[in-house]
Amino acid sequence: MAEREYLISPWIRIWHWTNAALILVLGTTGISLHFADPNLPFVEFSLAVRVHNIAGVTLAAAYAFFVIANIVTGNWWQFVPKPPGIVPRLVAQARWYAFGIFRGDPHPHSPTKDEHFNVLQALTYWSVMYLLMPLIILSGLIYLYPQFAPDKMFGFDGLLPIAMLHYLSAAAVLLFMLSHIYLGTTGKTVGAMFKMMFTGWHEH
């Protein structure tokens, strides 16, 4: 029988799937708005605007909850690579993702209660959650409330650089989500990590 360990708290799992659903909605409506064509509407324009705005504000609220809950519970520590041997473990993890996974090599990291993420995951998730997400949320809120945008920025209309920042950060989040889903299949079985994010239990 597989050895199990309870790792993921209910609040993390609820936030995780809420966040995923909101990003899917924002991605779908955002693509529809960005490549709007009256003759080929992916989502009807006015509906896409309303849904995108509501989902964006909800994402901002969910993110605020995530940051506060991480501080209160101490979960922020999971996003910090733990010594010793951070660099060698980072190299080993990168090699496994690049080569070892295709040769059937054992995973160099097994999640524990004190260290959910491998070094590469910790660095990536920290960058996404504490650099990329604030960029996309802040730029989206300024786009929603353009009165707070500067009149000029870098010689352009103040909203243009904000729009570009929002578009590029959104593309980066969607690319991260795709890679995140793929890497979610690299557990003990294809569905093991997805199951863990529903139940909280990790099978070693």
KELUMBA-892541 format. One record per residue (C-alpha): z negated, x negated, y negated; residue number from 0; residue in one letter. Coordinates in steps of 0.2 Angstrom, whole numbers, plus 5000, padded with zeros to 4 digits. Each point is the difference from the previous one (the first is absolute). Layout:
<<Z X Y> NUM 'a'> ...
//
This chain:
<<5000 5000 5000> 0 'm'> <<5005 4993 4983> 1 'a'> <<4985 4994 4989> 2 'e'> <<4999 5010 4984> 3 'r'> <<4992 4997 4983> 4 'e'> <<4998 5013 4986> 5 'y'> <<5007 4991 4984> 6 'l'> <<5008 5013 4988> 7 'i'> <<4988 5011 4990> 8 's'> <<5005 5019 4997> 9 'p'> <<5003 4998 4982> 10 'w'> <<5012 4985 5002> 11 'i'> <<5010 5010 5013> 12 'r'> <<5001 5015 4989> 13 'i'> <<5005 4990 4984> 14 'w'> <<5013 4990 5011> 15 'h'> <<5009 5015 5006> 16 'w'> <<4999 5009 4983> 17 't'> <<5007 4985 4992> 18 'n'> <<5014 4998 5012> 19 'a'> <<5005 5019 4998> 20 'a'> <<5000 4998 4981> 21 'l'> <<5010 4984 5000> 22 'i'> <<5013 5009 5012> 23 'l'> <<5001 5015 4988> 24 'v'> <<5001 4988 4985> 25 'l'> <<5014 4990 5008> 26 'g'> <<5010 5015 5005> 27 't'> <<4999 5008 4983> 28 't'> <<5001 4984 4991> 29 'g'> <<5017 4995 5009> 30 'i'> <<5006 5018 4996> 31 's'> <<4996 4998 4981> 32 'l'> <<5007 4982 4999> 33 'h'> <<5016 5004 5008> 34 'f'> <<5002 5018 4993> 35 'a'> <<5017 5008 5003> 36 'd'> <<5002 5018 4995> 37 'p'> <<5013 5003 5014> 38 'n'> <<4989 4991 5013> 39 'l'> <<4982 5004 4997> 40 'p'> <<4988 4991 5013> 41 'f'> <<4986 5011 4992> 42 'v'> <<5004 5012 4986> 43 'e'> <<4997 4990 4984> 44 'f'> <<4986 5011 4991> 45 's'> <<4991 5002 5017> 46 'l'> <<5001 4981 5003> 47 'a'> <<4993 4997 4983> 48 'v'> <<4985 5012 5002> 49 'r'> <<4996 4994 5018> 50 'v'> <<5002 4982 4995> 51 'h'> <<4988 5002 4985> 52 'n'> <<4987 5009 5010> 53 'i'> <<5001 4988 5014> 54 'a'> <<4999 4985 4988> 55 'g'> <<4984 5007 4992> 56 'v'> <<4992 5003 5017> 57 't'> <<5005 4982 5005> 58 'l'> <<4991 4994 4985> 59 'a'> <<4984 5010 5004> 60 'a'> <<5001 4994 5018> 61 'a'> <<5001 4982 4995> 62 'y'> <<4985 5002 4988> 63 'a'> <<4991 5007 5015> 64 'f'> <<5005 4985 5011> 65 'f'> <<4995 4987 4987> 66 'v'> <<4983 5008 4997> 67 'i'> <<4997 5003 5019> 68 'a'> <<5004 4982 5004> 69 'n'> <<4987 4994 4988> 70 'i'> <<4987 5012 5005> 71 'v'> <<5002 4998 5019> 72 't'> <<5004 4981 4999> 73 'g'> <<5017 5003 5008> 74 'n'> <<5008 4989 4987> 75 'w'> <<4994 4985 5010> 76 'w'> <<5013 5004 5014> 77 'q'> <<5013 4995 4987> 78 'f'> <<4993 4982 4999> 79 'v'> <<5006 4987 5013> 80 'p'> <<4985 4993 5008> 81 'k'> <<4997 4981 5003> 82 'p'> <<5000 4989 5009> 83 'p'> <<5018 4995 5004> 84 'g'> <<5009 5012 4988> 85 'i'> <<5016 4990 4998> 86 'v'> <<5002 4996 5019> 87 'p'> <<4997 5018 5004> 88 'r'> <<5013 5005 4987> 89 'l'> <<5013 4989 5007> 90 'v'> <<4996 5006 5018> 91 'a'> <<5002 5018 4995> 92 'q'> <<5016 4997 4991> 93 'a'> <<5007 4991 5015> 94 'r'> <<4995 5015 5011> 95 'w'> <<5009 5012 4989> 96 'y'> <<5015 4989 4999> 97 'a'> <<5001 4994 5018> 98 'f'> <<4985 5004 5011> 99 'g'> <<5002 5019 5000> 100 'i'> <<5017 4999 5007> 101 'f'> <<4995 4988 5014> 102 'r'> <<4985 5010 5005> 103 'g'> <<4987 4988 4994> 104 'd'> <<4982 5007 4998> 105 'p'> <<4995 5006 4983> 106 'h'> <<4991 4986 4991> 107 'p'> <<4988 5012 4992> 108 'h'> <<4990 5014 5007> 109 's'> <<4992 5012 4988> 110 'p'> <<4981 5001 4999> 111 't'> <<4987 5010 4990> 112 'k'> <<4998 4985 4988> 113 'd'> <<5018 4995 4999> 114 'e'> <<5013 5015 5002> 115 'h'> <<5015 4990 4993> 116 'f'> <<5008 4984 5005> 117 'n'> <<5002 4987 4986> 118 'v'> <<5017 5005 4996> 119 'l'> <<4996 5019 5000> 120 'q'> <<4985 4997 4988> 121 'a'> <<5010 4990 4988> 122 'l'> <<5015 5013 5000> 123 't'> <<4989 5015 4999> 124 'y'> <<4990 4993 4986> 125 'w'> <<5016 4996 4990> 126 's'> <<5006 5018 5004> 127 'v'> <<4984 5009 4996> 128 'm'> <<4994 4990 4985> 129 'y'> <<5016 4994 4992> 130 'l'> <<5015 5011 5005> 131 'l'> <<4991 5017 5000> 132 'm'> <<4993 4998 4983> 133 'p'> <<5017 4996 4993> 134 'l'> <<5009 5015 5008> 135 'i'> <<4986 5012 4995> 136 'i'> <<4998 4993 4982> 137 'l'> <<5019 5000 4997> 138 's'> <<5001 5017 5007> 139 'g'> <<4986 5007 4989> 140 'l'> <<5008 4993 4985> 141 'i'> <<5017 5007 5005> 142 'y'> <<4991 5017 5002> 143 'l'> <<4992 4999 4983> 144 'y'> <<5013 4990 4990> 145 'p'> <<4990 5002 4984> 146 'q'> <<4989 4985 5007> 147 'f'> <<5016 4989 5002> 148 'a'> <<5003 4986 4987> 149 'p'> <<5014 5004 4988> 150 'd'> <<5008 4983 5004> 151 'k'> <<4998 4988 5015> 152 'm'> <<5010 4984 5002> 153 'f'> <<5012 5006 4987> 154 'g'> <<5004 5016 5010> 155 'f'> <<4994 5018 4998> 156 'd'> <<4982 5000 5006> 157 'g'> <<5003 5011 5015> 158 'l'> <<5014 4990 5007> 159 'l'> <<4990 4985 5006> 160 'p'> <<4987 5013 5006> 161 'i'> <<5013 5009 5010> 162 'a'> <<5007 4984 5008> 163 'm'> <<4982 4995 5005> 164 'l'> <<4997 5017 5008> 165 'h'> <<5016 4999 5009> 166 'y'> <<4998 4982 5007> 167 'l'> <<4982 5003 5005> 168 's'> <<5004 5016 5008> 169 'a'> <<5014 4991 5010> 170 'a'> <<4988 4987 5005> 171 'a'> <<4987 5013 5006> 172 'v'> <<5013 5009 5010> 173 'l'> <<5006 4983 5008> 174 'l'> <<4981 4996 5004> 175 'f'> <<4998 5018 5008> 176 'm'> <<5015 4997 5011> 177 'l'> <<4994 4983 5006> 178 's'> <<4982 5007 5002> 179 'h'> <<5007 5014 5012> 180 'i'> <<5009 4987 5010> 181 'y'> <<4985 4988 5001> 182 'l'> <<4990 5015 5005> 183 'g'> <<5010 5000 5017> 184 't'> <<4994 4982 5004> 185 't'> <<4983 5005 5007> 186 'g'> <<4995 5000 5018> 187 'k'> <<5012 5014 5003> 188 't'> <<5013 5007 4988> 189 'v'> <<4989 5014 4994> 190 'g'> <<4983 4992 5001> 191 'a'> <<4998 4996 4982> 192 'm'> <<5006 5017 4994> 193 'f'> <<4987 5008 5012> 194 'k'> <<4986 4988 4993> 195 'm'> <<5005 5007 4982> 196 'm'> <<4997 5018 5007> 197 'f'> <<4984 4997 5010> 198 't'> <<4992 4984 4993> 199 'g'> <<4999 4992 5017> 200 'w'> <<5009 4983 5004> 201 'h'> <<5004 4995 5018> 202 'e'> <<4998 4982 5003> 203 'h'> 
//
